[in-house]
Amino acid sequence: MTEPALAPRNAFIGVLVVWVVAFAAAIAVGVFVPEAWRVPWLLVAFGGVVLLSFAVQLWYGRTQGFILRVGGGALGALLVMGVISVGFGLAALVS
């Protein structure tokens, strides 16, 4: 049995990191990928962000709330990427 950490790291920081990476990935896909290929590349980027969410929470090293933290990171990333993709879709309709 391991001893509990005296000052555990903040679990929300890992979730926030995943959201920021999802934001950056969605912007990068929207800017650098041709319009016809945006949705497949957004799916690839989301898959990478979900794997990042697992990796960050495994690195965190606490078992309490693991599924909740991974789910929060993945769901937040899905919402962030969805809002950005809607913005790019509306921009494509207008222009």
Number of C-alpha atoms within 10 A of each C-alpha: 3 4 5 8 8 6 6 10 12 9 16 12 12 22 23 16 16 25 24 16 20 28 19 14 20 25 17 13 20 21 12 9 14 11 13 8 11 19 15 11 17 22 14 12 19 21 14 14 22 20 14 21 26 20 13 20 20 13 10 16 12 14 9 8 11 16 12 10 19 23 16 18 26 24 15 18 26 20 14 18 24 16 14 17 19 11 13 19 14 11 10 10 8 7 5
